[in-house]
Amino acid sequence: MTKPVSSRVCRDVGAASELLKLIANANRLAIVCYLMETEAPVSAMEDELGIRQPTLSQQLSELREAGVIEGRRDGKAIVYRVID
């Protein structure tokens, strides 16, 4: 017997709520939207989004810790992308 739809939805509501809280910050939302279109290093995001590097690094750290984005080393730069 399968669980009723309401049980399946309610189980996921908590995770959805946490994600919405995370991206409720305008800077984090801008970062996620930008990274949904392309991979990018911090320098490109700083130029494109107009977010200063210290703020950008702090927001990237929160998104990384939450498992929304990941980074890979490309020479001296870290290139970020949204995790599928």
VENQUI-V818931 format. One record per backbone hydrogen bond with DSSP energy under -1.0 kcal/mol. NH is the residue of the N-H (numbers start at 1). CO is the residue of the C=O. Records with the same first field share a line. If there is no record, write none. Layout:
BEGIN
NH->CO ; CO
END
This chain:
BEGIN
8->4
9->5
10->6
11->7
12->8
13->9
16->12
17->13
18->14
19->15
20->16
21->17
22->18
23->19
29->25
30->26
31->27
32->28
33->29
34->30
35->31
36->32
37->34
38->34
40->80
45->41
46->42
47->43
48->44
49->45
50->46
56->52
57->53
58->54
59->55
60->56
61->57
62->58
63->59
64->60
65->61
66->62
67->64
68->63
70->81
72->79
74->77
77->74
79->72
80->40
81->70
83->68
END
